[in-house]
């Protein structure tokens, strides 16, 4: 890796945000935050053969996907994206040109949200590891926290669930040509920043992104808000082309596989009606899947399936473990 030439190749010619005082080129970036907004920071790391594989992904896909995961976190906070920082560790078998391709994949997504690359670092390692840190801004009264769910709220999700996991299954089977929609949902998911813009007028929304599986995200909300929830299995949105799947397989995809980067949240029943109207105009599917219950001092998520109510424990992706472990 030739770090000097790599930095030269990816350094922006100009910055989109006037708040960037100094970007790439010094020991640190300098930004002048908007004092009427609060800064939101999120970071994520993806490791080759754990979170992605170059057997079925291009270098551009890798860059796109790791930035998309971070932007999904910003969306779950109700934040507008501003800047990003990239750290890459790779072996000598990865060329500068291939590293630039990773950055180009990120730039493709970043440019659509007018984000600025303001720094990063490169190191040598035995495998390819990409870490991205993103910065966003949010009005202090419009931040979306896991801790603001209230009894009586409706529970909702955006889009369809299980699509990314199904796409991953198809890739494992070597089905790269068919079902392109699902494979794209796994390789190049689109973060739900459109939901942020569409619901900006709503005062209180509790949000979490479905990166680790619906069951895990719901339990995180329940714990943070000290509430319980009841989810209806029949109301969880499933893509029509996935309804043929067997019961256990479909249940795993919808409840625990994760990496959909859709949003799950709660809000008042009246606000949900307005959200669904706004989102319908914007082409965003929003489905009510349950309700928030009164707290009984033991935050619990329940699921009602075929008339039977049972506890839905966290079963999602555990960081540090490879998919399939």
N, C-alpha and C positions, 0 to 999 in steps of 0.2 A: 504493500500500500504506500503510495506517495501522497502523504497528507497535504503537503503544500499545494500540489496540483489539484488534488481532490477539492480542497477548500476553494481554490481559484475557480474550479469548474461549477461549483454550486452557489457561489456568492451572488446574491441578487444585485441587479443593476440599480435598482431603486426600491424603496419601501413604500408600501401602500398606506401605512398608517403614520400620520404626523407625530404620533406619540413615541415612535422609535427615534430616540436621540442618537444612539449609536448601535449598529447591528454587528454583523460579522466583521472581524478585522482587528479587534483588540482582545484583551484578556477577559472581557465581559461585555455583555450588552447593557445598554442604558435605555430605560423607557420612562416616560412621563405619564403615569396613569391619569385617567379621567377621574377627578375627585368626586364627581357625582355618581360614580359607579364603584362597585366592589370587584376586586380581582379574583377570578376563579382559576385555580391551578390543578391540573390532573396529569398523571404520568402512567405509562404502561410499557412493559417490555415483552417482546416476542422472541422466542428462541427457535432456531431451525430444528425441525423434526419433533418439536413439542407443540408449537403453536402454528407452524406452517411447514410446508414441504416444497422444495424446488422441483420435485418430480412432476407436480401438476400446477405450480404457480410460477409466473415469471418474476423477475426481480422487481418490475414495476408493480405487480400485484402485491408483493410483500410490503413495499413502501405504502401503497394505498391502504392496505388493510390495517397496519399498525396505527396509522394516523386516524383512520375511521374509528378504531376502538377508543382512542382518546377523545375524539369529537363526540362520540356517543356519551361519554362521561360529562362533557360540557353541556350537552343537550339535557341530560338528566338533572343538571343544576339550573336549568333555565338560562344558560349563559350564551352570549354571542362570542364566537371565536375571534382571536386577535393575532397571536403569535405562536410559534412552535420552535422547540430546540430538539436536535437529533444527536444521539450518541450511537455509534456503530462499532461493534467488535467483530472482526472477521479474520480468517486465516489468509495466508499468502496466495491461496488458490482462488480467492475472490479478487478480481482485478478492479482497478480504479473505475474503468468503464462500467462494470457491473454495479459498483457502489453508486455511481451517478444514476444508473437506471433505477435503483431503489429510491433515490431522492426525486427522480422525475415522476415516479408513481405517487409520491407524497405531494409533489407540486401540483399535479393534475387535480387532486382533491382540494388542496389548500387554496389554489387559485379560484375555485368556485365559491369559496367563502371569504376571499380577499384577505387571506392570512399571510403574515410575514415570517420567513425563516430568519431567526435572529442569533443563532449560535449552535454549538454542539461540540462533539469530540469524536475522535477515532482512536481505536486501540486494536492490538493484535490478540487473537484468541484461537482456540481450536475449532470453534463453530461460529456460525453467523448469529449475532445477537443484535437486535435493533430496539433501542429505547427512545421513546418520544415523550416530551413534556409539552403540554399545551397550556396556553394562557387565554382566558376569556374575561368578559366583563358582564355584570348583571346589575340591574337596579336593586338596591338593597331591600326594597319591598316586594321584589318579584323573584327572589331566589327560591328554588324548588328543593326542599329538604325532605329526607326520609322521615323526619320527626314530627311532621305537621298533620298526619292523618288523624281524623276525628271520628268517634262513633256516629253512625248514620251516613257516613260517606259512601259513595259508590266506588267500587274498584274497577279499573279499566285497563286495557292494553291497546297499543297501536299495532296496526298491521296484522300479519299472520304469525303464529309461533311455530317453531320447529323447522323452518325452512333451511336455515343454515346447517343444522345437524343432518337433515335429509340430503342436502347437497354434499356434505362431507362423506356420507355413506355412499352416494353415487360415485364420488371420486375414488373411494377405496375399492369399489367394484370395477373401476376402470371405465366407467361410463362418462367419458368426457364430452361427448357430443350431444347426447339427449338430455332433456330436462335442464336446458341451459339456465333457466330462471333460478333454479335451486342452487346450482353450482355458483352462479354469480352472487347469490345471497350469502354464500359462504366465503368466496374469495374477495369479492368487492362489495361488501355491505354498505348501504347508504345510511349514515347517521341521521337521526330524526330531528335535526335542527329546524326542519320545516314546521314541526310541531311547536317548537319554542316560539317562532314568529307568529304562528296562527293563534296561540293562546296567551299572548302577551297581556291582554286586557283582564285576564282572570287573576284575582288577588291571591288565592291560596290553592296551590296544587302540590301534592306530595308525589315525588317521582323517584324512580330507580330505573336503570337500564337493564335489559334482560341479557346480560353478558354471561352470567353464571347459571342460568336456568330460572324459570319462573318460581319454582318452589323456594329457592334460596333468596331471590329478590323479595318475595312476599314476606318471608320470615324476617329479613332485615328491616323492612318497613314496620312490621308488627313489633319487633324489639325496640326500634328507635322511637316509635310513637306510643309504645306501651298500650297497644290495642290488640284485639283479636280480629280475624277475618274469616268469612265464609265464601268460598269460591265454588261456582257451579261448573262442573266438567263440561256439560253440554254447551256452555256459553263461550268456552275458550275457542278463539277463531282458528280454523284449520283451512289451509289452501285446498280447494276442491280436488287437486291432483294428488293429495296425500290421504284422502279419506279411505282409500282401499287398504291402508296399512293395518296390520294386526293390532289388537288392543294393547298389548304390553309394549310393542315397539312404538306405537303412536303415543302412548302415555309417556314413555321415556323422552321422546323428541319434544313433546309439548311442555313437560314439567321440569326436566332436569338437564337436557343437553346444553342449552344456552347458545351463546354466540349469535343470537338473532339481532342484537343491538336495536331491538324495538324498545319501547318504554312501557313500564307498568306504573300505575299510580292511583291515587285516590283524590276525590274532590267532592264537594257537596252535590246532591242530586240535581239541583237547579243548574249549577255550573256545568255539570256533565252534559246536560241538554244543549247548552250554549256551545260547549266545546265540540260536540258532535256536529252541530250546524256549521260552525266555522271550519272544521276539518273536512267536512263533506265538500264544501266549496273549494277547498285546497287540494282535494284528492287524497286525503289521509283517512284511512280506515281506523275508527275508534270503536271498540267493543266493550260494553259493560260485562264483567265476568263475575261480579260478586258485590259484597257489602262489608263495611267495617262494623264490628260488633262492640258492645260495651266491654270495657276492660274488666277482667275478673282476676287481676293481679298475676295472671300467668299468660302473657302474650302468646297466642296460638293461632296457627292458620289451619282451617278446616276445609275439606273439599267434599262436596256433595256429588256423588256419582251413582247413577242408577238408583236413586232414592236412599242411598246409604251414605251417612256422614262419617268421615274419618279424618284423622289428623294428617296434615300434609307437612312433613318435616323437610328440612333442607336436604336436597339430593343433588345439588348442582355440581358444576365443575370445581374441583379443588386445586388451587394453585400449587404448583410444584409437582403435579402428576400429569403424565401424558394422557391424552384422550385414549380411552380404551383400557387403561390400567384398572 
